[in-house]
Amino acid sequence: MKDKIFFGLKIAFFLFCMFLIFYGQQTVGKWELFLQLVGLAGLLFLLWNYNRKFV
């Protein structure tokens, strides 16, 4: 049960990060660039979290 909850949270976090990237891409400005970088950092965190069990 705990694994299913964490999987659901990871999916929601992934979708939120993708939203930040797509939203920031639509316009030009420092704030939108910051949103894209936060989204990218979130995706890198998810990738790190997935790969740390294989190291």
N, C-alpha and C positions, 0 to 999 in steps of 0.2 A: 504494500500500500504506500509506503514511504517513497519507493522508487517512482511510482506513478505520479505522485505529487511533484517530486523534483523534476520529472520529465515534462510535466505540464508547465511548471514554472520556467524551465529552460526554453520551451517553445514560445511562451508568452514573451520572455525577454528577447528572444531572437526576432520575433515579429516587431517588438518595440524598437529594437536597434535598426531594423530594416526601414521602419517608418521614419526614424530620425534621419537616416541617410537619404531616403527619397525626398523627404520634406526639405531638407537642406539643399538638395540639388536643384530645386525649382527656381531659386532666386540667388542673387549674388550679394554677399555681405559678410561681415566678420561673424555675426551671430549665426548665420546659416552654416558657415564653415566650421564653427565650434560644434554645432549640432551634428554635422557629419563626422567630425573627429570623435565625438562621444559615442556615436553609433558604431564607428569602426573599432574603438576601444572595447566596446561591449562584445562585438563579434570575435575579436581576438581573445577576450577573456573566455568566451564559450569554447573556442578552439583549444585554448590552453587547458581548460577544465576537462575537455574530452581526452586530450592526449596525455595528461599527467598519469593516468593509470597504466599506460604502456611503457613508461620510462623506468 
